[in-house]
Amino acid sequence: MPKISVEVPQHILDDLSIHIGDDKKFVSLSDAVRTALRKLLDNLDEIDRRHGRINGNEV
C-alpha cells in the first residue's frame, strides 16, 4: 500500500484522537484517515451522480 505524507493542523489531529484506540471507532490514525477519504469519495461520487456527471456503473 502506498504511503503518503500530509500536513494536518494539530487541532484536527486532537479532535480525531478521541476516536482512535481500543474500544473506539478507529484502531489507528491510518484507519481513520482511510475511512474518512473513502467516505469523502463516496459522497463526491453521489454528488456527481445527482448532477449527471457519472452514472451508477462508472464508479
Order of alpha helices (4+ residues) and beta strands (2+ residues): alpha-alpha
